[in-house]
Amino acid sequence: MEFKIEHTWDSLPVSHEPVHIRLKLSDGGLLMEISAPFFNDPPAPLREPGKPFNGLWNYEVVEAFFLCERTKQYLEVELCPHGQHLVLLLFGRRRVWKQELALTFEVCRTETKWEGRAHLPWSYFPPSTDKFNAFAIHGSEDKRTYEALYPVPRHEIQEGQKPDLNILRGDQDRKSLEDETNKLEYRITNTWDSIQVMHEPVTITFKAGDGGLIMEVNSLYFDDPPAPPGEPGLPFIGLWDYEVVEAFFLNSKTKEYLEVELCPHGQHLVLLLSGGDCFAKGLDLDFKADIHWNKWNGTALIPWRYFPPGVDKMNAYAIHGSGIGRTYEALYPIPREEIEEDQGPNFHRLEYFKNFSLKWIMGENWEQPASDLWP
């Protein structure tokens, strides 16, 4: 199956040889082959070839989207002529729940052309994939060019409209390049040591709030251990020993990070740490939680002043159970092959945190407010 990208996002013909994308069956997945002009604009990303690179859409890239229209779940694959790649699993409009998945990707290029081959495992595709679109992006600043296999029809384009590759419409699925505010959703599907959880995963949603970041939790309620003895709505030191969902926000250069712990019974705990050492704890938090039978949900407003400057990584965890039934789950777990004998869970292993930016939620022009809590 072969496709040619012959139009810009707004249905104008491209002025160069079109990008070719071929999809064919391969062992355990789908082989995606690309043949495209090489513009070398922008320059190569500052990341090792063969590795995932978050933000790859800001460079020269070819993208393919595979969508289940009914569920709005989709796979996004981004391939760069310099060898970097990015694989995202999403549902709904720009709700990322997995990113930077591993990919076998090879590239060869000349001064004017490049070819790439990527093997997409079947496990990456949403069930019942029935829609597809593909895009090619190159150029810098006012010469930035967005091309689409299935573009927006000319008669549907509104005055001042800009390219949006994240619209789920018809045969297309597009990644947003211009949204100013968004929300991000994550699902915790593994234990700390990379074993798949055997229950409905915890869902964490981040979105913009008044003076801070809203963190929403939707989770099964295990009622184990029993509720902490602290008053609901107040900080509780040692909350990590109870049923809890946690989020960590890290500056990977300074090793400064914010830890937020939320409990289904209404207690919370906010800690500020530097290099693993806690220098502030028990900070106030606007947090409400509700338990409905076997599920609970909670909403917290995390003030901007709690975040360290330059947050660029995050991780999230869920803990429940008692004694030998104590269970530790992680959004970004330790790979099985890196676990040592007798090793236990340690949520402060910062090297396993993954890329995260508050600007993904607030918009590229947003600037993080200054904080009086961080040096």
C-alpha positions, 0 to 999 in steps of 0.5 A: 500500500503506497501513499503520496503527500501531494498537498499542503495542509490547506489543499494547495499542491506541493512544489516539489517531489512528493513524499512517498509512504509505503505500508506493508506487512512485516514480522509482528507488525507493520513496516513503514517505508519513507522516500522523501526530499531532504530539505535539511531545514531545520537542522538536526535535533540535538539527540542521538539518532535511533533514540526517541525525541520529544518535540520532534514535530518542531523539526523536519519530520514525516508523520503517520496517524492510525485512528480508531474513529469510534474510540478516538484512540490513535497511534502517532509515529514521527520519523526524522531524516536524521534518525530520531523518532517519536511514537505516541499513543493518544485518545481524544484530542491530544491526550497522550497516555504513552510516549517515547516508545521504542522503535526499530528505525533506520535512515539513509540520506543524500544531500537531496533525498532521504529514505527511512524504514520503521517497524511498528509492532502490532501492540502499538496500534489501537484496536479496530484501527479504521482511519489514517492520515499522514503528514510531512513538515519542514522549514523554519519560521515563516518558511515552515511548511505543513503537508497532508495526505488528506488536507482540509478542503479549500472551501472549509478553510476559515479566515486566519485558520492555521494548520492543526494536525490533531483534528479528528475528522473524516479520514484524517487525524491531526496533531495540534501545533497551535493550541494554546491550552490543552490537557494531558492524560496519563494511565498507569499500566505497569507496576514499578518493575514493568509488570502489567497491572491486572486491573483498570489503570489509574488515570491522571489528567493535567490541565490549566487552572486558576493560578496553577495546574489542576491534577485530576485522579480517577482510580479504583478504590481498594480501601487497603490500607484503611484511611489515615488518621489525619483530617481530610483536606489537610496534609498528612506526613507519611501518606506514602504508607497508605493508598495514594496516587503521586506525581513528581515534577522534575528539573533534570538539570538541577535535580529539584522536584515537586512531589504531590501525593493524593489519597482517596480519603482526602488527605494530601502531601506536598513535598519540595526536594533537591537531589532527593533531600526534602526541604519543605513538606506539608504545604497547603493544597486545595484538594477534594476527593470522593469515593463512589463504591469501588472507585474514587476521584480527586481534584487538586490545584497545584500552585505554580509557586510549588513547581521548580523552575524549568520542569522538564521531566515527570513520573507518576505512581499509584500505591495500595495494599498492605503487607505482602500485598503492597503494590507499587505502580509506575507510569514510567517503570524500571525496565525488567532487564535493569532490575537487580536481585533483591531490588525494591521500589524506589520512586526517587530514581530520577533517571527513569522520569520522562520528558514533560513540559508545562507548555504542552498544557499552557501553550508555547508562549506561556512563561512559568511564574517565578517562585519564592519557594525555590532558590 
